[in-house]
Structure formats: structure tokens, C-alpha cells
């Protein structure tokens, strides 16, 4: 594509994967794009790095392949041949001091059959699940906390031992507060239609089975993997997207926080970043909720107030490299940890067993990582690096028998990294979008709205970009085309 464009000038505030995806979409549509990132690097919570010479992801490590957005973007920016399915997807739950294989046949930890969780739950817990079929239907209304609903239908043990650790890995939140409608929408809709939760789970499973078994493979060419990684790390995706933006004529500036937005006429904007004042035909605000609220306060105070109320959780990733010769035999790709057991770590990923590219990059090393921190556990995340490493090694020893000392360690903190989705979250998002829709030429996108995963963030970016593209085409039918 020729770098010169005749399309409107759009400024994108925020250089995480959301802002990058929006800028990429707009640039390919022929718009003149300027992306402003407040920090020194692009990519947000996608970060590639290394430890003891081994390549690793220090942030998000996989892409949900059953949604098309992330895989399609990776292909579009030249990473298609580097997409890689996990070498193993077998995982465990470290429960009551034992590693128990992750049960099959569940939807975000909610079983469709009580027998599926035998071995993980107590006999009483298994019996309690079976009582779901004897209860009258539960009125769930417009939204409900998934933990509260599942506990009411199947007992607290299935929430504490399975739902909570699974959701904790995604949202770093509390299952008893997380919105079922926002976090597990398919199950929420099924639960509104079926008399029991068990029936709802089975309906979701059957709907998934009705999709061709190679649904993910059809989009990726990599079989039916639910998740995919990228050779070299998912953290290499932002740089590839940035290169594609520049190739399409876009401009990207780092260390350039957007500090104010000003209306200019009925549709135009001025974007203030330090000493710069950029004239824009449209703006995409792709920042976390707090900075977005500050930018919207003067123009959509109701939306700003709603965004100010969005809470965030912090977490830390502790990455450890060992000599492979020092390692005990470990099974599968890692394990989850129920918070009810009181351990420090909430999960561990055996990176060298999960991703072939990690092993290929350092065959003599074994790399694994642990995660620490949930909403309300800020004190854990702010512990000294050495304390987090020691706590991780203690828990790993108790779970797996690992006694080797690492040859290298690194701690990566994601402060305020994960927005929380409590009951009513989607209604809040709808109110925000309704208020922002009254501002011509301005749209919002990011993890605070429609999902925290990489594909959801990209979908949010595309929604914002497409609305701007559609508006510009209505204003000027000849706009949006490259020279």
C-alpha cells in the first residue's frame, strides 16, 4: 500500500494491543493515523523477553484460537508461519496438597456431570453437584455472580476448587463477584433457558460439539487447538503490528501520553500530548479505564464517572530457569491453585513443556513461571522480588517435589493490569458507550469493555475503528481510499 492517504486523520490514544489493532485497521482503510503511547514501549501486557538466554513471554502467552481476531491479525502482519499449538494441554489442579488432573467436560469449571469431578472434589462435593437436578429453576435476571449462582446450584466446593482457580487465571478476580453474563456469556444464556445448571452446561457443550471439530483449525490451519502461541512469544505480535502500521503510512510515538482532548467544531478534535497539539478528525481512546475517564471527563462526564468505578487487579509473573538435568519429572503444561488452600501462587505454567519454541531456544534449560496476585491482594504483588521467588519455589516444591535452585529468575509486575467484571459490568459498558456515542468522531476500546483476552481486545479495537470508518465514508463517500 502507498504510504500516502487521502483519508481523515485519526489519533489513537494507547499503544497496547487494542490501540495497535485499531490503528492497523484504520491505516489499512486509508486513514492517516497517529498512535500515541504514554510509555516507552508498545504492546501493553504483551511482552517478549528472555531468561538465561531462553526466549520467553513475560506477559500474555497464548491466543484463544476459537475466536478469529487474534489469529487473523497475526497472519495479517506476517506471523502466520510462526503460530504454534501447545505441545501439551494436559493440566492439573493442586488441591489439598495433591496434583489432580484437570477434569474433562466442564464449562469454565462448571461440570456437566458430577462424576467428571470425582478425585478432585470430596464425596460430599460430588453428591452436592448431583442435587442440581432436584432443585427448582433459579431466577438469574439480567446478571448474576457466577460463583454465587454455581454455589447455590452445585455447592461451594465446585466453585472453590475448580471455578475459582480457572476464573482467577483469566480475571485475577473473585468468582463470587464476577459477572456470569460478562465472563461466561454462553453459559449465562443457556442457564436462562434450561431448568438446571447441569442441563445448561450440557447445552453449551453440545453447541460446541455442533461446530466442526476443526473450527479452530479452519481458521488457523493448526488443527483444533483451543489456544495458540507464537514462535518467539505472543509478545512479538505488537512489534509486527506496529511495523505494518508504519508500512501503511501510520505514525507511532512512544513516551507521548495524551493529556487532554478538545472539541473543534461539530466533529473535529485537538489531541494534547505534552507540547504537541494534534488536529484530528477522529480519536480512538484505547487506554485503561482510569486514563480514559480523565480524557472524557469534560465531554462525557457520565461515561467518565462509570469508567472511574472500574476496578483493576494487579498480578506478578515469576519466571524461573533451571538446568534441565536438575529437574524432576513434571506432568503436562502446569497446574492451577485454588485460593481456598491459602498458597501464594495461583498457577504455574511449565513453559518448556507447553511451548516447543521455548525448548528449541534453550534445550538445556527448563523454564517455568508462576503467577501471584488477585483483586484485593496488592500486598502480595508488591513483595520484594526475592520474596516472590522464594514463595514460588516453596509452593513448587510442595506441589511437585522440585528442589532444584534456579539459574536465573525474573519478576514481571502488571500493576492495575486486569479490569474486573462484577455483576452489572455489561450494563455499565452499555451506558458508557451510549454516552460516548453522542461525541462525533470519538470511540473507546480496550480490555475494560468486552473481554480481557487478546482476541476480545482486538475485536473491541475493530469495532471502534469500523465505526469511525463508516462515519467518515458517510461524510465523504470518496474518503478512506489510498492514493
N, C-alpha and C positions, 0 to 999 in steps of 0.2 A: 504493500500500500504506500502511496505517496505520502510523505510526512505533512504536506500542506493540506489544510482542510478549509472548507467553507462553512462548517457547522458552527453553532454557538459555542461560546466559551463556558465551560463548566469547571468549577473548582470543587475538588473533593477534599474534605477535611478528614484526615485519618488515613494512615498507611498500613493498617493491618490487612489481613486477607480480604476483609469486607471492602475497604476503600480501594484496594488494588483491583478487586474484581469489578467494582463499579467503574473505575477509571478505564479498565480494559474494555469493558462493554461499550462505554461512551466513545472511546477512541476509535474502536472498530466501526462504530456507526458514523464516523466522520466528524465528531465533535472535537473542538480544540480543548484539551484537558490539562489542568494543572492540579497535581496532587500535593498536598501539604501534610507532612508528618511531623508531629511535635518532637519526637525523639530522634536519636542519632541513627536509627536503623529502621528498616521496613519489616513487616511480617507479623507484628503483634506477638501472639502466643505460638507462632510457628518459628522455630529457631533451630537451625542445624549447627552442630558443634563437633567437638571431638574430646576423647579422654584417653590419655596414654597412647595417642596416635590412632585410636579407633574412632571411626565416624559414628556419630550418634545424633538422635533427635533430643534436644533439651526442652522441647515443648510438645505440642501435639505430635503423635507418632503414626497416626493412621487416618484413613479417609473412609467414611461409610460409603460402600460401593453400591448399596441398594438405592441410594439417591444418585441421580446422574450428574449433579452440578460440579462437584469437585473433580471427579474423574474427567469430565468433559473439559474443564478448564486446564487440567494438567496436560491433556492431549493437545489442546489448542495452543499451548505455549511451548510445545516441543518435548514434553516429558513422557509421552505415551509409551516409549520403549523402556522407560525406567520404572513403570508401575510394577508392583510386585506383591503377590499374595503372601500372607504369612506362611512360614514353613510349618507351623503348628498352631492350632487354635484351641487345643485342649487346655483348660484352665481348672483351677481348684479354688476352694474356699477354705481358709484357715479358721476353723470353727472349733471352739472348746479344746484347743491345743492340738488338733489334728488337721492335716490337709485332706479334704474330702473332694472328690471330683465334682465339678460343676454339674448340677442336674441338667438333663435334657428336657425339652418340651415345656418351656416356660416363656412368658412374655414379660420382660424386664423383672424377672424373678418371681412372677406370679405363676404358679403351676396350674396346668390344666388337668392334672391327675395327682392325687395325694401320694400315690406310690412313687412318683418321679422324685420326690424329695426324701425318701427313706435313706437313711445313712447320714443325711445332713441334719435333719430335724429329729427331735425326740419322738418317741412313740405317741406321746400325748399331742405333740405338734402335728404329727401326721393325721391323727384322729380328728383334730380340730379342723383341719382343711376339709376333711370329708363332710363336716357338718354344714358346709356352704350350701349343699344341695337340699338341706332340710329347712333353710331359712326363707322367709318371705322376701320378695324383691326389696332392694334398698333404693330409696329415692335419692338420686345424686344431684339433681338440679342442674344448674348451669356450670358448676365446677365442684370439685371435692379434692381434698388432700389424698394422694394415692395411699400413703401409709395408713391413714385413719380408715379409709374405705376397706383396704385389704385386711387390716387387723380386725375390723368388725365382721367381715365375711369369713376369714380363714384363721384368725388368731394373730397375736403379736409375734410369735416365733418366726413365721414365714417372712414377716417384714424385717425383723431384726437380723435374721440370719441370711437372707437372700435379696430381698428387695432393696434394703438399705445399702448394703455394700455395692450393688450394681448401680443404683442411682448416685451413690456417693462418688463413683468413678466418673460420672458424667457431669454432675452439677456441684459436687462438693457441698451438698446441702443435706437437709433433714427430710427424710421421706415422709415424716408425719406433717410436714408443711408444704411439700412440693405439690404443685397443681398437677392432677392427673390429666386434665384436659390439655395442658401445655406440654407435659413431659412424655406422656404415653397416649397420644390422641386416638390411635386406633383402638386401644383397649377402652378408653373413655366412651367412644361412640358405641362400641359393642356392648358395654355394660349398661348403656341406656336402653338397649333393645332386647336384652336377654334377662331372664329371671334370676339367674345366678352368675356369680363371678366365674365359676368353672366353665359354664357354657360360653361366657364372653371370651375367655382365653382360648377355648377351642375354636370359636368362630374366627378369631384373629389368626390362629394357626392355619385354619383351613383356607382363609383368604390368601395367606402367604403361599400355601401349597398350590393354590389355583394359579398363581403366577408361574410362568415357566421356570423350571428348576435353575435354568441358566440365566435368570433375569439379570443378575449382576454381570455374568459373563457376556451377555448380549451387548452390554454397553462397554465392557472393558476388554473382552477377548481373553480374560484370565479365569474362566470358569465361574463357579458360583460363589466365590468368596464374598462374605459379608463386608469385610474390611480389606483395604489395600494400603500398602505403603509405597514409598518411592525410594529407589536405589539412591543412596546418599542422604536420605531423610526427607520427610514431608517438609522440613524446614527449608529445603531448596526451592519449594514452589514460589514463595514471594519474589525471589530474585528473578525467576523465569518470567513471572507475570510482569514485573517491572520492566524487564528488557523488552517485552512485547509492547508495552505501553509506549516506551520511548521510540520503538521502531515504527509505531503508528502515529508519531508526531507529538505524543504527550510529554509534559514536563513534570518531573518529580523533584521535590525539595524536601530534605530532612532538616531537623533542628528548626522547624518552621511551624510553631504552634499557631493555630487560628485563635485569636483573642477576641474578635468581635465580628458581627455581621451587621451590615447596614442596608436598609432598603434604598433603592434608587429608582424612583418611578414606579409604575404599576407592576413591573416584572423583574427588574434588574436588581443586582446586589453588589455591594462592596464587601470584600473579604479582607479583614485586617490581620496581618501576621507580622509582628514586630514593626519594622519600619516600612514594610510593604503594604500597599493597599491595592488589591487586585479587583478590577471590574469584571463581573461575571454575569452571564445570562441566566445561570442556574447554579445551585450549590447542592452537593450531597454531603450531609453530616454523617460520617461513618466513625464516630468516636464512641467511647463508652458513655453510659447514661449521664454521669455527672458532668463531664465537659459538654455534652450535647445540651443538657439543661441550661448551662451557663450561656451558651450561644443563642438559645431560643427564648431566654427569659424576657427580653424586650419585645419580642414579636409574637410569641405564643405562650403567655405566662401559664396557662392551664396545662399545656404539654410539659413545660419546664417543671412545674410542681410534681406532675406524675413521674417524670424521669428522675427527679431528685429523690423520690421514695424508693427507687430500685436499689436493693441491697446487693452487695458483692461479697463473694468468698475469696480468701487468699489460700494459696497452696504452695508447697515446695516439692521439687523433684530432687531426689538424691541419687546421683548416678555413680556407680561403683564399677571399677575394672579389677578383675582378679586374673592371676595366671590360671589358665585353663587346667593345668596339671594339678592345681591345688583344690579344684572344685569337686564336691560330692556329686553324685548323680541327681539331677533335678528333672522333674517331670513337667512336660507341657510348656506353656507360654508364660506361666506365672500364677498368681493367686490373689484373691480378694480377701479383705479382712472385715468382718462385722464389727462396727464400732462398739457394740454392746459388750465385747470381750475386753475392752479397755486398753488395747495396744496403741502404740504411737503411729505406726504406719497403717495406711488404709488399703494399700495394694502393693504388689511387686510385679514387675514385668521382667522376664528373662530375655532381654533383648537379643542376645546371641543365639538363642534358640527360636525366637519368634521371627527374626528377620535375617534372611541369608546375606543381605548386603553388609550387615554388621560383622558377621563371621568372616565374610570374604575380605573385609577391610582389615581385620586383625585376627587371624586364625589362631594365634597363640593365647589370646585373651578371652575371658568370659565377661561380658558386660551385662549388668542388670541395673534396674532402677527401682526405687521405692517412691511412693507419694505420701505426703504428710499434709494434714490440714483440711478442715471442713469449715463451713459457715459457723461463726462463733468461736473458732479455735485460733484466733490470731496469735495468741501467745506461743502456740506450737511452731508456727511458721517463722516467728522472729527469734527462735532459739539460735545460738551460735552454730556455725557450720559444723564444728567438731561434735557438738551435742547431737545434731540431727544425724550425722554419720554414725555416731556411737549407738543412738537409739535404733537406727535402721539395722545395724549389724546385730544388736541384741535380739530384735524381733526376727530377723532372718535366721539366726542360729536356733531360736526356739521353734520356728516353723519348719525349717528344712535340714537342720543339723550343720549348716555352714559355719565353719570355724576359721576359715582362711582369712588372712588380712588382705585388704585391697591394695593394689599397687598404685592406684590413683582414685581420687574421689572429686566430685564437683556437686555443688548445691545450686540449684536454679530456683529462685523465688518468683512466683507470679502473684504479686500483691494486687488485690482487687481484681483478680483475673476472671472470675466466673460469676455472671449475674444470676441471681436467684429468681426462681419462678414459683412464687407462692400461689395459693388459691386466688383466683381473680386476675392473674397476670395477663391473660389474653384480653380480658375486658379493659385492663389498663392500656395495653398496647393499642387497642381499637380507639380509645379516647385520645391517645397521643396522636395517632395517625389522622384522626378526624380534625384535630386542631391544626396540625401541620398542613393538611390539605388546603387550608384557607390561605396559605402563603404561596403565591405563584412562584414557581422556579426553585422551590426548596423541598428536598426529600431527606428522609432519615433511613439509616440501615445499620445493622450490626447484631451482635450476639444478644443484646438486651431485648430483642423483639420476638423473633420467630424460632429460636433454637440456638444452642451454643456450639454445635458441631460445625466443622468446616463447610460441609455442603449447605447447611442451613444459613450460614453467614453469606455464602456466595449467592444463594437464592435471594436473600434479603437485598444484597447489592444489586442483583439483576432487576429486581422489582423496582427499586428506586431509579436505576438508570433507564429502564424501559419507560417509566412514567415520564421522565424528562425528555427522552427521545420522542415519545408520542406527542407531548405538548409542543415541542419545537417543530415537529412536522405539521401540526395543525396551524401553528403560527406562520410557517413558511414552508409550503409543500416542496420547495426545492432544497430545503435545508437537510443536513445530515448526510450529504454525499461527498466523497473525496473528489478533489480535482483530478 
